[in-house]
Amino acid sequence: MTNMGEKAPFASNPFIKTIATNLAQVEDRIQAACRSAGRRREEVAIVAVTKGRSPAEMAGAFRCGLQALGENRIEELEAKRPILEADIAPGRPEWHVIGHVQSRKAERVAASADLIHSVDSVRLAERLERAAATGGRRLPVLLQVNVSGEASKSGFAAQTPADREALLEIIETLRGLPHLDIEGLMTIAPLTPESGLVRDVFRRTRMLLEHIREIFPDREWAVLSMGMSGDFELAIEEGATLIRVGRALFEPLLRRGDTA
Ligand SMILES: *Cc1c(COP(=O)(O)O)cnc(C)c1O
């Protein structure tokens, strides 16, 4: 039986084999982490991070069931989007913006993103609010936080008790922006082989989310975006609900424990 207009996905996309193999390994790792943490598999979702990947690789990922795609740069997202969406039509990915967003690009990001992980300033949030209001839609966002004080990381400072008090004030302000749905927090762990440090960052981010949930119980605060190819087991064990995975899905021979 043929279906007019439908592409033969597994024959036509040269990346599917690698991605499917990698995804099976990622899936095993996720399940092992869920088991060790006593969590249910359904509590953890994957964002396939596609920065630097071609539209054909992205189509391969989509056809393997990875429907949430994460990009760092709006220019790259905008360039690849029409090519990918033509390839997978009538399917449509969920677009996640995971990198730092310059305020002057807020309009473009608001127009494309289904979830922005990386809101890291009041100024950006206000620009996104205006763009969402103009577009007549609500915009789901996460607040990126930096609990480690690493200077290289963007995100709202959340290392010291004073930082965290200030963050609560900021959240109070952001709650007044009617078109932004603040769904949770995102963090990036330091790039270090010391897993104890990484785990500590994830744990402190989860505790911060729990604290925020107590202070502002009128929202769910359901999303905790943390964990990448090299550290997502730790993130899952510490409560991640969304992991952002690039290399482990797209690179042919990456094995656990490899670092960038
Ligand atoms: C690149 C990137 C990832 C994915 O990293 P991998 O090591 O390739 O899994 C996740 N989150 C952010 C913010 C990124 O920039």
The ligand as an SDF file (V2000), in Angstrom:
LIG
                    3D

 15 15  0  0  0  0  0  0  0  0999 V2000
   25.2640   21.9630   23.0830 C   0  0  0  0  0  0  0  0  0  0  0  0
   24.3630   22.0260   24.2460 C   0  0  0  0  0  0  0  0  0  0  0  0
   23.8080   20.8690   24.7990 C   0  0  0  0  0  0  0  0  0  0  0  0
   24.1180   19.4670   24.3100 C   0  0  0  0  0  0  0  0  0  0  0  0
   25.4190   19.1220   24.5930 O   0  0  0  0  0  0  0  0  0  0  0  0
   25.9580   17.6440   24.2300 P   0  0  0  0  0  0  0  0  0  0  0  0
   27.1830   17.5170   25.0410 O   0  0  0  0  0  0  0  0  0  0  0  0
   26.2200   17.6540   22.7570 O   0  0  0  0  0  0  0  0  0  0  0  0
   24.8980   16.6890   24.6030 O   0  0  0  0  0  0  0  0  0  0  0  0
   22.9160   21.0160   25.8670 C   0  0  0  0  0  0  0  0  0  0  0  0
   22.6090   22.2280   26.3620 N   0  0  0  0  0  0  0  0  0  0  0  0
   23.1350   23.3610   25.8620 C   0  0  0  0  0  0  0  0  0  0  0  0
   22.7630   24.6650   26.4610 C   0  0  0  0  0  0  0  0  0  0  0  0
   24.0220   23.2950   24.7860 C   0  0  0  0  0  0  0  0  0  0  0  0
   24.5580   24.4260   24.3110 O   0  0  0  0  0  0  0  0  0  0  0  0
  1  2  1  0
  2  3  1  0
  2 14  2  0
  3  4  1  0
  3 10  2  0
  4  5  1  0
  5  6  1  0
  6  7  2  0
  6  8  1  0
  6  9  1  0
 10 11  1  0
 11 12  2  0
 12 13  1  0
 12 14  1  0
 14 15  1  0
M  END
$$$$
